[in-house]
Amino acid sequence: MSQLNDLAQPYTRFGVEPYTPTIGAVVHGLDLREPLDAQAQEELRQALARHEVLFLRDQHITPEQQIAFTRAFGDVAEVKAFFPRLASHPEIEIVESTPERRYSASNWHADITWREQPPLGTSLYAQVVPAHGGDTLWASLTAAYARLPADFQAYLETLTAVHTWEISGWTEYLLRKDASGEELREARAKYPPVEHPVVRTHPVTGKKILYVNSTFTSHIKGLPRAQSDALLTQLFDLPKVPEVQARLRWQEGTLAVWDNRSTQHYAVGDYFPQHRKLHRITITTEQTF
């Protein structure tokens, strides 16, 4: 795969405005109601790898058009069953909070790192947004790693972490859903814990990424539990630094797409009981790294 520095610049199909000095960019000049040609798709992939999260405002698109846009970055597939889906388009999950059913992922995480091949990224399209609140934050784990001392970086590169969905609250959810425990046993058999290096290399940019998150990383392999917990607590705090973050205030018609390999995200749960509804598509690939 080509390294990002080898790819041609600047962009020819749209404009790119950095959102912060560290992470994020606003894409101008694209109407996603129109098909994207091969050059536009390649440039979007370049922009995503470079900026890690892209924002497109004022996009009034159908589910088919969101799917077509998302396919520019990889495959789309049904990879989760926690959220309801559009009946006509099962690739799209409905992420919704209402006064009757509150939902917010108010924790720093990358998606589904408990899989051997986690998702490449996600596209999220705003359908209904609260008048105030409901922002989403992203943190660059590329920048978080780069801020560490060189000797600490070198130590982290020797380590392997264990990731599991069982520390995320899914165990309790499955037991509430099926008190017999059968669904939990099936999930454990289907999705056992996996191991990932604590530091990974992005396949496009070639940059190092800190690859642990508080939602799914349970421990560091080979370390005593107390030492593992202390180290992970230190690493879990790194995305919380504003200098590595971008914070988006949603508007109806805003579409965000992010690189799940190099970022973590946090959905701020400060808007209840207001209504918030977004359409989410997960981007998959046979080989994440």
Secondary structure as GFF3:
##gff-version 3
##sequence-region A 1 289
A	DSSP	three_ten_helix	4	6	.	.	.	ID=ss1
A	DSSP	beta_strand	15	18	.	.	.	ID=ss2
A	DSSP	beta_strand	25	28	.	.	.	ID=ss3
A	DSSP	alpha_helix	38	51	.	.	.	ID=ss4
A	DSSP	beta_strand	53	56	.	.	.	ID=ss5
A	DSSP	alpha_helix	63	70	.	.	.	ID=ss6
A	DSSP	beta_strand	75	76	.	.	.	ID=ss7
A	DSSP	beta_strand	93	97	.	.	.	ID=ss8
A	DSSP	beta_strand	121	128	.	.	.	ID=ss9
A	DSSP	beta_strand	136	140	.	.	.	ID=ss10
A	DSSP	alpha_helix	141	146	.	.	.	ID=ss11
A	DSSP	alpha_helix	150	156	.	.	.	ID=ss12
A	DSSP	beta_strand	160	163	.	.	.	ID=ss13
A	DSSP	three_ten_helix	165	167	.	.	.	ID=ss14
A	DSSP	alpha_helix	170	177	.	.	.	ID=ss15
A	DSSP	alpha_helix	182	190	.	.	.	ID=ss16
A	DSSP	beta_strand	194	197	.	.	.	ID=ss17
A	DSSP	beta_strand	199	201	.	.	.	ID=ss18
A	DSSP	beta_strand	208	210	.	.	.	ID=ss19
A	DSSP	beta_strand	217	220	.	.	.	ID=ss20
A	DSSP	alpha_helix	225	236	.	.	.	ID=ss21
A	DSSP	three_ten_helix	238	240	.	.	.	ID=ss22
A	DSSP	three_ten_helix	242	244	.	.	.	ID=ss23
A	DSSP	beta_strand	245	248	.	.	.	ID=ss24
A	DSSP	beta_strand	255	259	.	.	.	ID=ss25
A	DSSP	beta_strand	263	267	.	.	.	ID=ss26
A	DSSP	beta_strand	276	284	.	.	.	ID=ss27
###
